Amino acid sequence: MKIRTLKSSLSKAGFDYLPKRGKGSHSMWKYPFSNKKITISGKDNKQAKPYQIKAYERALAQVK
């Protein structure tokens, strides 16, 4: 799974991108109705690491 797919899915699930938060290729996402935040690192065209996919799945499960 690509990083761009993770970001796209987070956006569709209702997470908001927090601009100017994170350094370099890190991007922060926050769910507006709770304090759940997730940081995704890496360039959009790279493959997501297993720990990133787990964090992504955990974040989606917590907000549903």
C-alpha positions as CSV (number, residue, x, y, z in Angstrom):
1,M,0.0,0.0,0.0
2,K,1.3,3.4,-0.9
3,I,1.6,6.4,1.4
4,R,-0.7,8.4,-0.9
5,T,-3.4,5.7,-0.4
6,L,-3.1,6.0,3.3
7,K,-3.5,9.8,3.1
8,S,-6.4,9.6,0.7
9,S,-8.2,7.1,2.9
10,L,-7.7,9.2,6.0
11,S,-9.2,12.2,4.2
12,K,-12.2,10.2,3.1
13,A,-12.7,8.9,6.7
14,G,-13.0,12.5,7.9
15,F,-9.5,13.2,9.2
16,D,-8.2,16.7,8.6
17,Y,-4.7,17.4,7.4
18,L,-2.9,19.7,9.8
19,P,-0.6,22.0,7.6
20,K,2.8,23.1,8.8
21,R,2.8,20.4,11.4
22,G,5.6,17.8,11.0
23,K,9.0,18.2,9.5
24,G,10.2,17.0,6.1
25,S,8.0,14.3,4.7
26,H,5.9,13.9,7.9
27,S,2.2,14.9,7.8
28,M,-0.2,15.1,10.7
29,W,-3.8,14.2,10.5
30,K,-6.5,14.8,13.2
31,Y,-10.0,13.6,13.6
32,P,-12.2,16.6,14.3
33,F,-14.6,15.0,16.8
34,S,-12.0,13.5,19.1
35,N,-8.3,13.9,20.0
36,K,-7.2,11.1,17.7
37,K,-4.1,12.2,15.8
38,I,-1.9,10.2,13.4
39,T,1.4,11.0,11.8
40,I,2.3,9.6,8.4
41,S,5.9,9.8,7.3
42,G,7.3,9.3,3.8
43,K,6.9,10.5,0.3
44,D,3.6,9.8,-1.5
45,N,5.0,7.3,-4.0
46,K,6.8,5.1,-1.4
47,Q,5.4,1.9,0.1
48,A,4.0,2.2,3.6
49,K,5.8,0.4,6.3
50,P,3.9,-2.3,8.3
51,Y,3.9,-0.1,11.5
52,Q,2.3,2.7,9.5
53,I,-0.4,0.5,8.2
54,K,-1.1,-0.8,11.7
55,A,-1.4,2.8,13.1
56,Y,-3.7,3.7,10.2
57,E,-6.0,0.7,10.8
58,R,-6.0,1.4,14.6
59,A,-6.9,5.1,14.0
60,L,-9.8,4.2,11.7
61,A,-11.1,1.6,14.1
62,Q,-11.0,4.0,17.0
63,V,-13.1,6.7,15.2
64,K,-15.8,4.3,13.9
